[in-house]
Amino acid sequence: MELKYKSTRGGQTEVTASQAILQGLAGDGGLFVPAQIPRLDVSLKELAGMSYQETAYEVMKLFLTDFTEEELKRCIACAYDEKFDTEAIAPLAKVDGAYYLELFHGATIAFKDMALSILPYLMTTAARKNQIKNEIIILTATSGDTGKAALAGFADVPGTRIIVFYPKDGVSPIQERQMVTQKGENTMVVGIRGNFDDAQNGVKAIFGDQELKKELLEAGFQFSSANSINIGRLVPQIVYYVYAYAKLLESGELTEGETLNVVVPTGNFGNILAAYYAKQMGLPVGKLVCASNDNKVLYDFFRTGEYDRNRPFILTTSPSMDILISSNLERLLYRIAGEDAGKDMELMNLLGTEGRYEITPGMREQLSDFCGYYASEKETAAKIKKVYENTGYVMDTHTAVAACAYEKYVDETKDSAKTVIASTASPYKFTRSVMDAIDEKRYSGMTDFELIDELSAISNTDVPNAVKELRTAPVRHKTVCEVNEMKKTVREFLDVR
Ligand SMILES: *Cc1c(COP(=O)(O)O)cnc(C)c1O
């Protein structure tokens, strides 16, 4: 049976999975959601014996029903290959009483790789299925992480080109180096003289420019988005929760049907929503613990039922979670409102105009799967240090926020269920903050590359290739432009003048 996708705002007719992936955002500004969440149709016992790729097929086939078996298996095989530094793709580490699900073994050593390594293949397959002959141009504004993961995913994928804009003086030296050394004939990286908001607004303006759109169509191009609201990013993220459960079953850590809690360091609410979908599919997941840093909008929301973004934006050592509008929360709101598009619109309009909204008591009752905890900067750093000293395991700052949330959850509830903590970045990606947490005095005078060697020594782990390559990789992208030259830069790259 074909699974269709509808908009959370009710203003668009249902589309197929491939059309939803190509469109990204629904025409009415809403997010696409599946008309119903499918149930797993293989047993947990069967899943226990499967590889990551096989598990991915069993999960994704249920959501992407207009992809043929051959198409989907090909996408999966192309995505989850030697780009990952372990055959397990998403290995589990048992540390200090919890299972850390390491989602950082891909090309850019953060969890965005889990979805962005397959999105390009899903998108080009979707284009073929819908008889789209145009070349697909991915436009992205980035504050650091998403841009690199999207570049790595789309590099040299036939039928696509990717242009990434980043704030020239607004990303870390390592992040900039990661981007400007990007290989691939179809990639372009541009530093803009402005901040992240300027980059994002510039990209939005290009997306909305009807004249440019027409010219590009005539030249055989169309734009698309690799943004985290794309259903083609959400569905691949469900896979690793199913896989984690199955591997714990296989190794005898869990018995069949035993409840497993999940803790997720959260920003845009995509990763934890995927865990929620896994639960809806029938995976025996218990609580979904949403972990926040000092930007604790979601913590407050789960405690009070009120979402309020009117607060200072705090820069933390877990920057990928520094976010005050969690876009993917809209999908959860729609569901707990009984799929009432009118209610969803009302709340989203309030968020736009007032920056806040409150859900009804009836909606709150349906949030019982979730709970929220947050960690301060001090608690996060102390957690990294303590776990390192007790076990030798070094975790990154985002994962440490989740580890703190887990500790607080257990203290408060005494829930003793086994727990998976989503580990979203390699400590090598946030080396400075991680090493400062372990011993600030000792490491403060060292350069980033010196710190990387120190981290390797103290954690007894190899420096990931993604980081090693940076030392010698030639800079391939040197374009810098003013904010008002972004459109011109796009035209030049595509040779449309
Ligand atoms: C993007 C990101 C997150 C937040 O994930 P969401 O799906 O946006 O909630 C957490 N940690 C890291 C390292 C990330 O890159």
The ligand as a Gaussian input file, in Angstrom:
#p B3LYP/6-31G(d) Opt

LIG

0 1
 C       22.370000      19.062000      14.699000
 C       22.997000      18.572000      15.949000
 C       22.238000      18.348000      17.117000
 C       20.754000      18.652000      17.201000
 O       19.978000      17.746000      16.470000
 P       18.476000      18.115000      16.088000
 O       18.021000      17.018000      15.193000
 O       18.553000      19.435000      15.369000
 O       17.700000      18.204000      17.342000
 C       22.880000      17.844000      18.237000
 N       24.216000      17.614000      18.227000
 C       24.965000      17.821000      17.129000
 C       26.430000      17.561000      17.203000
 C       24.397000      18.291000      15.953000
 O       25.170000      18.507000      14.869000

